[in-house]
Amino acid sequence: MFILPLKESVFLRPLRSGHARELLELIGGSRHTLQPWMPWIEQIQEITDAEEFIATAARLYADNDAVTAGLWERDRLAGVIGFHEINWRSRSTQIGYWLGADFEGRGLMSLASRAFVDYAFLELELNRLEIRCATLNSRSRAVPERLQFLLEGVLRQAERLEHGYVDHAVYGMLAEEWSVKRPLL
């Protein structure tokens, strides 16, 4: 397990079972901003749902299949970021993230994402990363754009959400590009 400082009072660390209440409260207080984009939001209603999410994340990390971390600011959980289904054969993965409503607009997820990209390319020696966002989710799309990911295309009706199907913008970054483009935030 790791603790990764990003800047003063901001860091990444794995979620543990003792964080379930804080995770549930963060989701509950952010439903209005998360629900339009996150289809899983209704699946986390009770403390046991949050505990199950954390246990699954820990198991996937132990199996070397995924990495999930909490983003913390001044010892308050601000959001979650992770690699989904690491493909070791192709040395690639997708980055997924979400941020609590009270923490938006301060560059925290860009910092966390930059650290995850560094970790992917420098530590895990992956070759390719993707970030997929609903095309209308401008806040989420700002992260890969700020990190200079390349917009590779749009997947039409890629995900079904409560209000219908949404298109996904697909952003990509290669290890060789990151070594040149890595932005300072």
Sequence and secondary structure as in RCSB ss.txt:
>XXXX:A:sequence
MFILPLKESVFLRPLRSGHARELLELIGGSRHTLQPWMPWIEQIQEITDAEEFIATAARLYADNDAVTAGLWERD
RLAGVIGFHEINWRSRSTQIGYWLGADFEGRGLMSLASRAFVDYAFLELELNRLEIRCATLNSRSRAVPERLQFL
LEGVLRQAERLEHGYVDHAVYGMLAEEWSVKRPLL
>XXXX:A:secstr
   EEEETTEEEE   GGGHHHHHHHHHHTHHHHTTT TTGGG  SHHHHHHHHHHHHHHHHTTS EEEEEEETT
EEEEEEEEEEEETTTTEEEEEEEE GGGTTSSHHHHHHHHHHHIIIIIS  SEEEEEEETT HHHHHHHHHTT E
EEEEEEEEEEETTEEEEEEEEEEEHHHHHHH    
